[in-house]
């Protein structure tokens, strides 16, 4: 509903009439701008409320899944260890029977895959406990890079880093954030079997005013992710890779960690155009809200 306040005078002088019309026009324009501003603020508030609701739902799902994962992993871990040890003993006792050796190797391969899944489940459950503190994000990124240095060199992947000067400290559990970056770097490496570029950028640019967050962008020039797979990338056990060693828990664990830090993680990707992962983490310092 538009309310217009009109001031009109019976001034017979032409210049007076013009001035009155200008005043009316200015009042209408000002009220229209004010109304639109209220509408925009309301829409932003509703969108933020919906985002918060979705984050709470996701957090509840992750917590429940983490509890189940821990229970299942502990129940399976010990029997699986016995199976793997038994396979190793059998292989040493089979002699030269090619058929039996092949069968035992396939059993061992499957058991080791199951063991990787169990380890992933335990990691998924453990990441729920957070030990935050204020720290510099750059050493965390650099140490995570050192974990994958061999793989980067092996595939001739160049690293392109850009860290803005005077970056604020971040409120984080540095060990968990290292886990996130290491996982993202490994995903990027696996997406570039023929080499390419791994980009890492840390900045405060592009963060909406009033939000004390640091943005970290990890990009690659790899194969990309098909559009029909994008909606599932954060789902537990979902993977686009054929490697049987991959459990499909990496991005799900990473999202859980970032959510626990009151941050955000988003992915943009397209086949043949690489992948872009954008992370925002809350910053510390005296000016940070409690």
One Martini backbone bead per residue (centre of mass of N, CA, C, O) as a GRO file, in nm:
protein
  290
    1UNK     BB    1   0.096   0.035   0.024
    2UNK     BB    2   0.047   0.377  -0.082
    3UNK     BB    3   0.150   0.680   0.074
    4UNK     BB    4   0.056   1.023   0.002
    5UNK     BB    5   0.199   1.334   0.062
    6UNK     BB    6   0.029   1.649   0.009
    7UNK     BB    7   0.137   1.972  -0.088
    8UNK     BB    8  -0.087   2.249  -0.140
    9UNK     BB    9  -0.110   2.551  -0.319
   10UNK     BB   10  -0.258   2.883  -0.421
   11UNK     BB   11  -0.038   2.962  -0.606
   12UNK     BB   12  -0.026   3.180  -0.894
   13UNK     BB   13   0.261   3.132  -0.927
   14UNK     BB   14   0.446   2.946  -1.130
   15UNK     BB   15   0.693   2.890  -0.948
   16UNK     BB   16   0.524   2.780  -0.710
   17UNK     BB   17   0.402   2.534  -0.855
   18UNK     BB   18   0.669   2.393  -0.920
   19UNK     BB   19   0.766   2.362  -0.628
   20UNK     BB   20   0.529   2.187  -0.535
   21UNK     BB   21   0.574   1.948  -0.731
   22UNK     BB   22   0.857   1.879  -0.631
   23UNK     BB   23   0.772   1.808  -0.344
   24UNK     BB   24   0.585   1.574  -0.416
   25UNK     BB   25   0.789   1.399  -0.569
   26UNK     BB   26   0.993   1.366  -0.335
   27UNK     BB   27   0.800   1.223  -0.138
   28UNK     BB   28   0.733   0.978  -0.314
   29UNK     BB   29   1.023   0.874  -0.357
   30UNK     BB   30   1.102   0.841  -0.059
   31UNK     BB   31   0.878   0.638   0.016
   32UNK     BB   32   0.954   0.423  -0.192
   33UNK     BB   33   1.239   0.365  -0.086
   34UNK     BB   34   1.155   0.288   0.202
   35UNK     BB   35   0.971   0.051   0.127
   36UNK     BB   36   1.186  -0.118  -0.027
   37UNK     BB   37   1.375  -0.148   0.215
   38UNK     BB   38   1.177  -0.311   0.390
   39UNK     BB   39   1.141  -0.546   0.194
   40UNK     BB   40   1.439  -0.630   0.178
   41UNK     BB   41   1.476  -0.684   0.483
   42UNK     BB   42   1.260  -0.902   0.504
   43UNK     BB   43   1.378  -1.100   0.296
   44UNK     BB   44   1.651  -1.138   0.440
   45UNK     BB   45   1.535  -1.247   0.707
   46UNK     BB   46   1.393  -1.495   0.584
   47UNK     BB   47   1.644  -1.622   0.456
   48UNK     BB   48   1.807  -1.649   0.721
   49UNK     BB   49   1.602  -1.826   0.867
   50UNK     BB   50   1.615  -2.060   0.665
   51UNK     BB   51   1.916  -2.119   0.690
   52UNK     BB   52   1.912  -2.182   0.993
   53UNK     BB   53   1.713  -2.417   0.979
   54UNK     BB   54   1.885  -2.595   0.789
   55UNK     BB   55   2.132  -2.611   0.979
   56UNK     BB   56   1.987  -2.749   1.215
   57UNK     BB   57   1.897  -2.999   1.064
   58UNK     BB   58   2.181  -3.086   0.976
   59UNK     BB   59   2.304  -3.104   1.261
   60UNK     BB   60   2.114  -3.327   1.363
   61UNK     BB   61   2.192  -3.536   1.152
   62UNK     BB   62   2.496  -3.545   1.216
   63UNK     BB   63   2.473  -3.627   1.511
   64UNK     BB   64   2.319  -3.891   1.467
   65UNK     BB   65   2.521  -4.017   1.268
   66UNK     BB   66   2.766  -4.006   1.456
   67UNK     BB   67   2.657  -4.199   1.672
   68UNK     BB   68   2.614  -4.441   1.486
   69UNK     BB   69   2.899  -4.457   1.368
   70UNK     BB   70   3.048  -4.517   1.630
   71UNK     BB   71   2.904  -4.780   1.701
   72UNK     BB   72   2.963  -4.940   1.443
   73UNK     BB   73   3.271  -4.912   1.433
   74UNK     BB   74   3.332  -5.054   1.707
   75UNK     BB   75   3.192  -5.328   1.631
   76UNK     BB   76   3.376  -5.379   1.360
   77UNK     BB   77   3.680  -5.338   1.406
   78UNK     BB   78   3.780  -5.603   1.546
   79UNK     BB   79   3.679  -5.821   1.346
   80UNK     BB   80   3.830  -5.697   1.103
   81UNK     BB   81   4.117  -5.733   1.211
   82UNK     BB   82   4.104  -6.042   1.216
   83UNK     BB   83   4.052  -6.085   0.917
   84UNK     BB   84   4.312  -5.952   0.808
   85UNK     BB   85   4.508  -6.137   0.961
   86UNK     BB   86   4.399  -6.404   0.840
   87UNK     BB   87   4.468  -6.344   0.545
   88UNK     BB   88   4.773  -6.318   0.580
   89UNK     BB   89   4.811  -6.609   0.676
   90UNK     BB   90   4.688  -6.757   0.432
   91UNK     BB   91   4.881  -6.645   0.213
   92UNK     BB   92   5.138  -6.783   0.350
   93UNK     BB   93   4.986  -7.093   0.308
   94UNK     BB   94   4.917  -7.136  -0.019
   95UNK     BB   95   5.146  -7.091  -0.199
   96UNK     BB   96   5.099  -7.148  -0.569
   97UNK     BB   97   4.793  -7.100  -0.581
   98UNK     BB   98   4.642  -6.893  -0.792
   99UNK     BB   99   4.339  -6.901  -0.715
  100UNK     BB  100   4.372  -6.856  -0.407
  101UNK     BB  101   4.538  -6.595  -0.422
  102UNK     BB  102   4.323  -6.430  -0.569
  103UNK     BB  103   4.095  -6.461  -0.363
  104UNK     BB  104   4.252  -6.344  -0.117
  105UNK     BB  105   4.305  -6.065  -0.244
  106UNK     BB  106   4.004  -5.985  -0.272
  107UNK     BB  107   3.938  -6.007   0.025
  108UNK     BB  108   4.147  -5.804   0.125
  109UNK     BB  109   4.044  -5.561  -0.034
  110UNK     BB  110   3.762  -5.554   0.101
  111UNK     BB  111   3.860  -5.531   0.395
  112UNK     BB  112   4.016  -5.263   0.358
  113UNK     BB  113   3.772  -5.099   0.274
  114UNK     BB  114   3.616  -5.142   0.536
  115UNK     BB  115   3.836  -5.011   0.712
  116UNK     BB  116   3.812  -4.729   0.585
  117UNK     BB  117   3.519  -4.684   0.668
  118UNK     BB  118   3.561  -4.705   0.971
  119UNK     BB  119   3.760  -4.469   0.991
  120UNK     BB  120   3.561  -4.263   0.877
  121UNK     BB  121   3.346  -4.294   1.100
  122UNK     BB  122   3.528  -4.210   1.335
  123UNK     BB  123   3.593  -3.932   1.218
  124UNK     BB  124   3.300  -3.835   1.203
  125UNK     BB  125   3.250  -3.851   1.512
  126UNK     BB  126   3.497  -3.679   1.624
  127UNK     BB  127   3.431  -3.392   1.480
  128UNK     BB  128   3.217  -3.285   1.688
  129UNK     BB  129   3.451  -3.212   1.865
  130UNK     BB  130   3.543  -2.889   1.990
  131UNK     BB  131   3.869  -2.686   1.987
  132UNK     BB  132   3.877  -2.366   2.011
  133UNK     BB  133   4.067  -2.091   1.855
  134UNK     BB  134   4.297  -1.852   1.787
  135UNK     BB  135   4.414  -1.813   1.436
  136UNK     BB  136   4.616  -1.864   1.166
  137UNK     BB  137   4.545  -1.974   0.843
  138UNK     BB  138   4.811  -2.006   0.682
  139UNK     BB  139   4.962  -2.238   0.837
  140UNK     BB  140   4.733  -2.441   0.791
  141UNK     BB  141   4.755  -2.449   0.485
  142UNK     BB  142   5.058  -2.518   0.460
  143UNK     BB  143   5.045  -2.789   0.614
  144UNK     BB  144   4.839  -2.923   0.430
  145UNK     BB  145   5.021  -2.912   0.179
  146UNK     BB  146   5.251  -3.094   0.293
  147UNK     BB  147   5.077  -3.361   0.288
  148UNK     BB  148   5.056  -3.329  -0.060
  149UNK     BB  149   5.330  -3.288  -0.208
  150UNK     BB  150   5.379  -3.556  -0.355
  151UNK     BB  151   5.119  -3.552  -0.531
  152UNK     BB  152   5.174  -3.287  -0.676
  153UNK     BB  153   5.440  -3.373  -0.812
  154UNK     BB  154   5.338  -3.635  -0.953
  155UNK     BB  155   5.116  -3.440  -1.128
  156UNK     BB  156   5.209  -3.154  -1.193
  157UNK     BB  157   5.103  -2.941  -0.971
  158UNK     BB  158   5.026  -2.619  -0.934
  159UNK     BB  159   5.059  -2.354  -0.693
  160UNK     BB  160   4.816  -2.089  -0.621
  161UNK     BB  161   4.878  -1.811  -0.411
  162UNK     BB  162   4.649  -1.586  -0.209
  163UNK     BB  163   4.725  -1.357   0.053
  164UNK     BB  164   4.604  -1.130   0.226
  165UNK     BB  165   4.671  -0.871   0.401
  166UNK     BB  166   4.590  -0.865   0.724
  167UNK     BB  167   4.467  -1.110   0.844
  168UNK     BB  168   4.250  -1.239   1.039
  169UNK     BB  169   4.169  -1.416   1.286
  170UNK     BB  170   4.059  -1.748   1.369
  171UNK     BB  171   3.793  -1.947   1.476
  172UNK     BB  172   3.951  -2.262   1.567
  173UNK     BB  173   4.021  -2.598   1.487
  174UNK     BB  174   4.309  -2.670   1.343
  175UNK     BB  175   4.291  -2.979   1.298
  176UNK     BB  176   4.018  -2.978   1.148
  177UNK     BB  177   4.096  -2.776   0.922
  178UNK     BB  178   4.317  -2.953   0.806
  179UNK     BB  179   4.126  -3.177   0.720
  180UNK     BB  180   3.973  -3.011   0.514
  181UNK     BB  181   4.209  -2.924   0.329
  182UNK     BB  182   4.322  -3.202   0.266
  183UNK     BB  183   4.066  -3.301   0.127
  184UNK     BB  184   4.050  -3.082  -0.093
  185UNK     BB  185   4.329  -3.136  -0.217
  186UNK     BB  186   4.278  -3.434  -0.293
  187UNK     BB  187   4.040  -3.383  -0.478
  188UNK     BB  188   4.197  -3.205  -0.677
  189UNK     BB  189   4.413  -3.409  -0.757
  190UNK     BB  190   4.210  -3.633  -0.862
  191UNK     BB  191   4.093  -3.419  -1.086
  192UNK     BB  192   4.424  -3.408  -1.197
  193UNK     BB  193   4.587  -3.644  -1.371
  194UNK     BB  194   4.731  -3.422  -1.591
  195UNK     BB  195   4.721  -3.180  -1.436
  196UNK     BB  196   4.761  -2.832  -1.302
  197UNK     BB  197   4.565  -2.613  -1.082
  198UNK     BB  198   4.603  -2.491  -0.746
  199UNK     BB  199   4.388  -2.281  -0.570
  200UNK     BB  200   4.459  -2.023  -0.309
  201UNK     BB  201   4.234  -1.812  -0.114
  202UNK     BB  202   4.263  -1.525   0.115
  203UNK     BB  203   3.984  -1.321   0.242
  204UNK     BB  204   3.747  -1.033   0.293
  205UNK     BB  205   3.640  -1.010   0.032
  206UNK     BB  206   3.282  -1.022  -0.019
  207UNK     BB  207   3.188  -0.957   0.259
  208UNK     BB  208   2.939  -0.868   0.425
  209UNK     BB  209   2.835  -0.627   0.606
  210UNK     BB  210   2.885  -0.734   0.952
  211UNK     BB  211   3.065  -0.981   0.870
  212UNK     BB  212   3.303  -1.178   1.058
  213UNK     BB  213   3.483  -1.303   0.791
  214UNK     BB  214   3.664  -1.558   0.626
  215UNK     BB  215   3.784  -1.627   0.297
  216UNK     BB  216   3.815  -1.950   0.131
  217UNK     BB  217   3.963  -2.054  -0.182
  218UNK     BB  218   3.927  -2.360  -0.371
  219UNK     BB  219   4.091  -2.457  -0.676
  220UNK     BB  220   4.044  -2.620  -1.001
  221UNK     BB  221   4.132  -2.786  -1.337
  222UNK     BB  222   3.940  -3.015  -1.360
  223UNK     BB  223   3.669  -3.226  -1.442
  224UNK     BB  224   3.446  -3.208  -1.252
  225UNK     BB  225   3.086  -3.184  -1.184
  226UNK     BB  226   2.796  -3.297  -1.233
  227UNK     BB  227   2.488  -3.159  -1.197
  228UNK     BB  228   2.340  -3.429  -1.081
  229UNK     BB  229   2.564  -3.436  -0.827
  230UNK     BB  230   2.567  -3.172  -0.653
  231UNK     BB  231   2.335  -3.230  -0.434
  232UNK     BB  232   2.533  -3.485  -0.305
  233UNK     BB  233   2.829  -3.402  -0.206
  234UNK     BB  234   2.749  -3.404   0.127
  235UNK     BB  235   2.690  -3.692   0.133
  236UNK     BB  236   2.717  -3.975   0.278
  237UNK     BB  237   2.897  -4.195   0.061
  238UNK     BB  238   2.938  -3.996  -0.163
  239UNK     BB  239   3.064  -4.058  -0.505
  240UNK     BB  240   3.257  -4.000  -0.824
  241UNK     BB  241   3.447  -4.236  -0.768
  242UNK     BB  242   3.615  -4.553  -0.848
  243UNK     BB  243   3.768  -4.573  -0.599
  244UNK     BB  244   3.762  -4.811  -0.343
  245UNK     BB  245   3.906  -4.627  -0.117
  246UNK     BB  246   3.660  -4.454  -0.130
  247UNK     BB  247   3.401  -4.344   0.105
  248UNK     BB  248   3.238  -4.057   0.088
  249UNK     BB  249   3.323  -3.860   0.362
  250UNK     BB  250   3.488  -3.600   0.323
  251UNK     BB  251   3.269  -3.371   0.270
  252UNK     BB  252   3.090  -3.436   0.509
  253UNK     BB  253   3.300  -3.382   0.725
  254UNK     BB  254   3.370  -3.094   0.638
  255UNK     BB  255   3.089  -2.974   0.684
  256UNK     BB  256   3.068  -3.042   0.982
  257UNK     BB  257   3.307  -2.869   1.070
  258UNK     BB  258   3.212  -2.594   0.959
  259UNK     BB  259   2.943  -2.586   1.109
  260UNK     BB  260   3.077  -2.600   1.398
  261UNK     BB  261   3.217  -2.306   1.321
  262UNK     BB  262   2.997  -2.116   1.195
  263UNK     BB  263   3.008  -2.175   0.893
  264UNK     BB  264   3.083  -2.213   0.534
  265UNK     BB  265   3.006  -2.434   0.242
  266UNK     BB  266   3.077  -2.419  -0.113
  267UNK     BB  267   2.992  -2.541  -0.452
  268UNK     BB  268   3.149  -2.514  -0.778
  269UNK     BB  269   3.060  -2.691  -1.090
  270UNK     BB  270   3.194  -2.835  -1.406
  271UNK     BB  271   3.243  -2.999  -1.674
  272UNK     BB  272   3.575  -2.904  -1.762
  273UNK     BB  273   3.588  -2.643  -1.521
  274UNK     BB  274   3.600  -2.736  -1.249
  275UNK     BB  275   3.653  -2.635  -0.897
  276UNK     BB  276   3.474  -2.451  -0.630
  277UNK     BB  277   3.568  -2.367  -0.292
  278UNK     BB  278   3.376  -2.207  -0.029
  279UNK     BB  279   3.494  -2.051   0.272
  280UNK     BB  280   3.362  -1.960   0.598
  281UNK     BB  281   3.508  -1.789   0.885
  282UNK     BB  282   3.526  -1.683   1.190
  283UNK     BB  283   3.646  -1.409   1.354
  284UNK     BB  284   3.849  -1.244   1.567
  285UNK     BB  285   3.895  -1.039   1.824
  286UNK     BB  286   3.776  -0.755   1.973
  287UNK     BB  287   3.539  -0.715   1.740
  288UNK     BB  288   3.408  -0.972   1.806
  289UNK     BB  289   3.139  -1.131   1.852
  290UNK     BB  290   2.994  -1.335   2.105
   0.00000   0.00000   0.00000
